[in-house]
């Protein structure tokens, strides 16, 4: 696999998604890396990195929700704060 570029690695570390990215299937990681590497301008590269972090954060949230409460995804029961407020 190609090494993760420094700027992407830094963005993933800041967002806490570096381990989640490494655990992704190889084909998905390579797609992200190629998409970012295909940027011709610095601004485009920055936007793609930002968008990749947002997409990965959404995927992480979806996986956590499925793991915690597969039967009630997106409901109040999946909100840990709800139990504290109602107690």
C-alpha positions as a Markdown table, in Angstrom:
| # | Residue | x | y | z |
|---|---|---|---|---|
| 1 | Unk | 0.0 | 0.0 | 0.0 |
| 2 | Unk | 1.1 | 3.5 | -0.7 |
| 3 | Unk | 2.2 | 5.5 | 2.4 |
| 4 | Unk | -0.3 | 7.9 | 3.9 |
| 5 | Unk | 0.8 | 11.5 | 2.9 |
| 6 | Unk | 1.8 | 13.7 | 5.9 |
| 7 | Unk | -1.0 | 16.2 | 5.5 |
| 8 | Unk | -3.7 | 13.5 | 5.4 |
| 9 | Unk | -2.1 | 11.6 | 8.3 |
| 10 | Unk | -2.0 | 14.8 | 10.4 |
| 11 | Unk | -5.7 | 15.6 | 9.6 |
| 12 | Unk | -6.7 | 12.0 | 10.5 |
| 13 | Unk | -4.7 | 12.2 | 13.8 |
| 14 | Unk | -6.3 | 15.6 | 14.7 |
| 15 | Unk | -9.7 | 14.2 | 14.1 |
| 16 | Unk | -9.0 | 10.9 | 15.9 |
| 17 | Unk | -9.7 | 8.9 | 12.8 |
| 18 | Unk | -6.2 | 7.6 | 12.0 |
| 19 | Unk | -6.8 | 4.1 | 13.4 |
| 20 | Unk | -10.3 | 3.9 | 11.8 |
| 21 | Unk | -8.7 | 4.8 | 8.4 |
| 22 | Unk | -6.0 | 2.1 | 8.8 |
| 23 | Unk | -8.7 | -0.5 | 9.6 |
| 24 | Unk | -10.6 | 0.3 | 6.4 |
| 25 | Unk | -10.4 | -2.3 | 3.6 |
| 26 | Unk | -7.3 | -1.7 | 1.5 |
| 27 | Unk | -9.3 | -0.9 | -1.6 |
| 28 | Unk | -11.1 | 2.0 | 0.2 |
| 29 | Unk | -7.8 | 3.4 | 1.6 |
| 30 | Unk | -6.3 | 3.3 | -1.9 |
| 31 | Unk | -9.3 | 5.1 | -3.4 |
| 32 | Unk | -9.0 | 7.9 | -0.9 |
| 33 | Unk | -5.2 | 8.2 | -1.4 |
| 34 | Unk | -5.5 | 8.2 | -5.2 |
| 35 | Unk | -8.3 | 10.8 | -5.1 |
| 36 | Unk | -6.3 | 13.1 | -2.9 |
| 37 | Unk | -3.1 | 12.5 | -4.9 |
| 38 | Unk | -4.9 | 13.4 | -8.1 |
| 39 | Unk | -5.3 | 17.0 | -6.9 |
| 40 | Unk | -3.4 | 19.5 | -9.0 |
| 41 | Unk | -3.8 | 22.5 | -6.8 |
| 42 | Unk | -3.0 | 22.9 | -3.1 |
| 43 | Unk | -6.5 | 24.2 | -2.4 |
| 44 | Unk | -8.1 | 21.3 | -4.1 |
| 45 | Unk | -5.9 | 18.9 | -2.1 |
| 46 | Unk | -6.9 | 20.6 | 1.2 |
| 47 | Unk | -10.6 | 20.4 | 0.3 |
| 48 | Unk | -10.3 | 16.8 | -0.6 |
| 49 | Unk | -8.5 | 16.0 | 2.7 |
| 50 | Unk | -11.2 | 17.9 | 4.6 |
| 51 | Unk | -14.0 | 16.1 | 2.7 |
| 52 | Unk | -12.3 | 12.7 | 3.3 |
| 53 | Unk | -12.1 | 13.4 | 7.1 |
| 54 | Unk | -15.8 | 14.4 | 7.1 |
| 55 | Unk | -16.8 | 11.2 | 5.2 |
| 56 | Unk | -14.7 | 9.0 | 7.5 |
| 57 | Unk | -16.3 | 10.7 | 10.6 |
| 58 | Unk | -19.8 | 9.9 | 9.2 |
| 59 | Unk | -18.8 | 6.3 | 8.5 |
| 60 | Unk | -17.4 | 6.0 | 12.0 |
| 61 | Unk | -20.6 | 7.4 | 13.6 |
| 62 | Unk | -22.7 | 5.0 | 11.5 |
| 63 | Unk | -20.6 | 2.0 | 12.6 |
| 64 | Unk | -20.7 | 3.0 | 16.2 |
| 65 | Unk | -24.5 | 3.4 | 16.1 |
| 66 | Unk | -24.9 | 0.0 | 14.4 |
| 67 | Unk | -22.6 | -1.6 | 17.0 |
| 68 | Unk | -24.3 | 0.0 | 20.0 |
| 69 | Unk | -27.9 | -0.4 | 19.0 |
| 70 | Unk | -28.4 | -2.2 | 15.7 |
| 71 | Unk | -32.2 | -2.3 | 16.2 |
| 72 | Unk | -32.7 | 1.4 | 16.9 |
| 73 | Unk | -30.2 | 3.3 | 14.8 |
| 74 | Unk | -30.7 | 7.0 | 14.9 |
| 75 | Unk | -33.3 | 6.9 | 17.7 |
| 76 | Unk | -33.2 | 8.5 | 21.1 |
| 77 | Unk | -32.2 | 5.1 | 22.6 |
| 78 | Unk | -28.9 | 5.3 | 20.7 |
| 79 | Unk | -28.2 | 8.6 | 22.4 |
| 80 | Unk | -26.2 | 7.9 | 25.6 |
| 81 | Unk | -27.0 | 11.4 | 27.0 |
| 82 | Unk | -30.7 | 10.5 | 26.8 |
| 83 | Unk | -30.4 | 7.9 | 29.6 |
| 84 | Unk | -28.6 | 10.5 | 31.8 |
| 85 | Unk | -31.3 | 13.2 | 31.2 |
| 86 | Unk | -34.1 | 10.8 | 31.9 |
| 87 | Unk | -32.6 | 9.2 | 35.0 |
